[in-house]
Each structure stands twice: as structure tokens, then as C-alpha cells.
């Protein structure tokens, strides 16, 4: 959505497959920023684990309910590694322990609760960090995009904001993936599953049994309470 606004994409050139040409993905490879000197300001990069976060002028931290995060992450693992035998319970065990498959798959990625507590604490004292909740984006894309644009400090035209809001819906993104594919799910990976899977705020309620839900809530209780996901 930010790419659509920034690049005034009124002819639908930006897709889920080529979005990396506009907002590059540099996970754990901060130095790759130098590869895109020609991107117009403000340059925006996606980095799930910045190595030098203190060097970024501004940071947008996307936050989501850990119960939904675990489910999404689990399905991504099964599709990317073509592992249909992995159970959700085993996946959760290894995620909590940051062991097993996480020794090589997304190795070094901090657990949800640890990174959330770290970034929300930083946001309280650093005006250069903005916390954005996935649930708020789903509830009101227009409001959140306007907040993001103000934070990033770039002007935009109403037409481009309208297009971003329209093309940022789950239905529009699902159609986009059907037509062009998705950046993270190329080739045979895309044939095994969807990147835009469900997109529901509370979809985890249909997929997590009571035992697993309670374990997540117990393990991540402090961070979930601090961010309003657990009363």
C-alpha cells in the first residue's frame, strides 16, 4: 500500500510479485540498502530483523496477535519446506525454544514476546519508532495509511490514497496473487499454497485448539498484556 502511494501507481504496475523493486526486502542484510541509491526519497525497506536498527532514521514496527502470528508462520513453514508432517504443537515447541527447525530456518529471529517488548519500549521514548497493529490496518486501512504517511513525512494525492486503500483489501490482494503470484512464493512454492491465506483478525480461533491457545497466552502473557492482546 505504501508503494502504491509513494510511486503513484495508477496503472497497477506494482504487484505482490514485484513489490520488492519498490520497497526492497533486506532481512538481516542491512548493508544491501546501498544497492538501491536511485529509489526516490523517502526510501522504504522491509527488514524483519535489522542488524543496525540505530542507523535507521525511522522505523515502522508491525505488530500482530501472537496466536495469529504462530498460525501464519506455521503454514508458511509447511509450504516453504514442503513439510506436511510437521504438527502445530511441534512447531510451537521449537518456536518457543528457538531450537530445532529454527536453527537454520529464520535462525536468529527473536521470539514474538521478546522483540515486541523491546520495540514497544523503544517506541515509548523514541519518536522515530511507530507501532502499527495489523488489526488496526484491517479495521481502517485509510486511517492507518494516513498515520503512516504523516510519520514517514511524505505528501500524497487523494487519488493515490484511495487506490492504496482499495488494492490493500484482502480480496484485492488475493486476486493480485492469483494473477501475478507472490514475491515470497515463487515457482513450485506458489503451487503448494497461498501467501495471502486468510487475513482474518480472529481467524486463529478456528485453527488453534484450547490447549495450544492457552500455551501461547501463558508463554507470551507479559507481552500480550502490554500490547492489549490479553486482558
N, C-alpha and C positions, 0 to 999 in steps of 0.2 A: 504493500500500500504506500509506503514511503517512497519507493522507487517510482511509482506511477505519478505521485505528486511532484517529486523532485525533477523528473525528466519530462514532465508534461506529456505523458504518454496517451495521447488522444486517438491513436490508431492501433492500440492494443499490441504493440511490439514487444512489451515486457510480459513474459510468461513465467510459470513456475519452473520451467526448464532452463531459461536463460537469465534469470534474475541475478545470478552471480556476476554477470557482466556489468551490472549497475550498482549492486550492493554486494561486494565480494564476501565470500566465506573464508575466513582465515583462522580456523580453530587451532589454537596453540602455536600459531605461526605469525606472530605479530610483525616480524620484520618483512613479511610479504607486502605490507602496506606500500612499500616503495615501488611495487610493481604497477601501481595504478596512479601515477602522478597526474595523468590527464583527466581524471574524474573531476567534474565541476564541484566547487565548494557549495555546501558542506559535504565532504566525503563521508560516507557511512559504510561501516564494515560490520559483518556479523562474526562474533567471536565468542564461542561458548565458554572458553577458558583463557582469558588474556594472561599472558606471561608478565607483561609490564602495564598493568592497569593504571598506574600512577602517571603514565605518559599520555593517556588519552584526555583530550580537552573536556569531553563529555561522554557519559556512559548511560545507556538505557538498559535497565535490568528487567527482563521479562519474567514475571512470576506466575506460577500456576499451582493449583491444589496438588499436593504430592500424590494423592490417590489417583488422580488423572495422569500425572506425570509417569508414575510407575507403569500403569496400563499402556500408555503410549510408547514408552521406552521398551517395554516387553515385546509388543507387537513389532516394533522396529527391529529389535534384535532377531526375532524369529524370521523375519523377511530377509534382512540383510545377510544373515548367516545361513539361511535356508535350514533352520533348525526347528522342526515341528515337534520334537520330543521334549523340549525344554518346558517344564511346568512353571506356572506363575510363582508358586511357592519357592521353588528352587532359585528362580531368577531373583526374587526378593531377598532370599537368604544371602546370595552372593553380592547383591547391590548394597545391602546393609553392612556387610563385612568388607566391602570394596575388595573382594577377593574372587577367585575362580575366573569366570569369563572376563571380569574387569581388570585382570592383569594385562590383557592385551587389547580388549575392545573398550574404547573410551577410557583407556588407562589414565589415571591421574585426575579424572574428573571428580570434583568434590561431591559428596553426598548432598542431597537436596537441603537438608536441615542446616548443614554446616555453611554452605555457600549462601543460603538465604539469610541466616543470622548475620553473617559477615557483611553482605551487601546492604541489608536494611539498616544496619548500624552505621555504615559509612554514609548512606543517604541522609541520615538524620543530621549529620554535621558537614556534609559536602554538597553544595548546591549544584555541583557538576554531575551528580548521580540522580537519575529519575527512576523510580519504581513504577512499572506498569503491570497491572494484573490482566492476565488472559481473560478472566471472567468479565472485566470491565470493557475490554475490547469487543467481546461478543455482545454485551448488553448495549453498547453505544459506540460504534466504530467512529462516527463523526466527532463526538466529543473527545475521545481519546486521541484521534489524529490531530485535532486542533491543539490539544495539550502538547503533543509530541512536536508539532511544528513550532510552537512557541518556545519549547525547551531547546530544540536544535537551532532555532533562530533563523528561519528562512521564510520568505513570503511566498504566497501561493494564490492562485486564482480559484474562484469558487467552482468553476467547471472541473478543475483537476481534483479538487477535494471530493466532489460528487462522484467522479469516476472511480477514485480510490475506494470510497465507501461502497459503491456498487460492486466493484470487482473483488472486494475483500470479503464478500459473504461466502459462507460455506458452499452454497450451491454453485456460485460462480467459480470458485477455486476448484471444485470437483470437476466441473465441465472443462476448465482450463487444463487440468491434469489429464483428463480423458483425451483431449485433443493434442497436447504437446508433450505430455509426460512431466516428470518432476526431476529437478536437479539431483536430489539425493537418491532417486530410484531409477537409475538408468538401465537400459538393456533388460536382461533377464530378471533383474531385481524388480523392475516395474511390472513384470508379468506375474510376479508372486504376490503382490499386494499393493495397496494404496498408500500414498503418502498422506493425502487428505482423507483420513479414515472416517471419523465421526464428527469431531468438532463440538461435541456437546459439553456444556459446562459440568453437568452431573452424570455424564454417561458412565462414569466408573461404578455407579450404583448398580448397573445391570451386569457388570463384569467381575466385580470383587465380591467374594463371599464374606460373611461376617467376621470370620477368623482373620483373614488377611487384612481387611479394613481396620480391625482393632489393632493388629500388629503395627501397621503403618502409623496409626494415630498414637500409639504408645511410644514407638521409636522416635517419632518426629514431633512429639507433643509440644515441646518448648517453642519450636519454630512455627508450628501450626497455630498455636495460641497467639504468638506475637504478630502473626500476619492475618489473623481473623478467620482462619480455616477450621479452627476448633475452639468451641466455647469453653 
